[in-house]
Amino acid sequence: MRIMGLDFGSKTVGVAVSDSLLLTAQGLEIIRRKEENKLRQTYARIEELILQYEVQEIVLGCPKHMNGSQGVRVELTEEFKEKLERRTGLPVVLWDERLTTVEANRVMMDAGVRRENRREYVDKIAAVLILQGYLDRRSSGEPQARDVED
């Protein structure tokens, strides 16, 4: 069994997957689209990856504001979650992703990735951070405090 992590953006979806022991998250790819509401190919690619990696659960980053309020991006993410559940039949957990993009940029800066190249990787790294946070919390036995649905 593996868990998939997704960072859903307006024109990209960063994708990560866990190892089979559910200990670590690895970045897979960034699914890109030309228009925000054109998601057919995005869903199809996610379904391909689910089959390829034998994914049994999906963790989807939920972009709350820093003060905890929810904006338009949260509504779009919830719609994406519902469609993803219907299409795949898998449970999709919303996970608080506040500051993952900031952290992803920090990781790349520490690794020496040039500023102009960071945009190419940030969504995939954000997906890794979302999934790794979920895996860490899950393995610790603590309640899923960052789980948005709790």
NORDALIN-V280781 format. One line per field, one symbol per residue. burial: I if it has 16 or more other C-alpha atoms within 10 Angstrom, else O. A space follows every 10 residues. Layout:
burial=???
This chain:
burial=OIIIIIIIIO IIIIIIIIOO OIOIIIIIII IIIOOOOOIO OIIOOIOOII OOIOIIIIII IIIIOOOOOO OOIIOIIOOI IOOIIOOIOO OIIIIIIIOI IOOIIOOIOO OOOOOOOIOO IIIIIIIIII IIIIIIIOOO OOOOOIIIOO
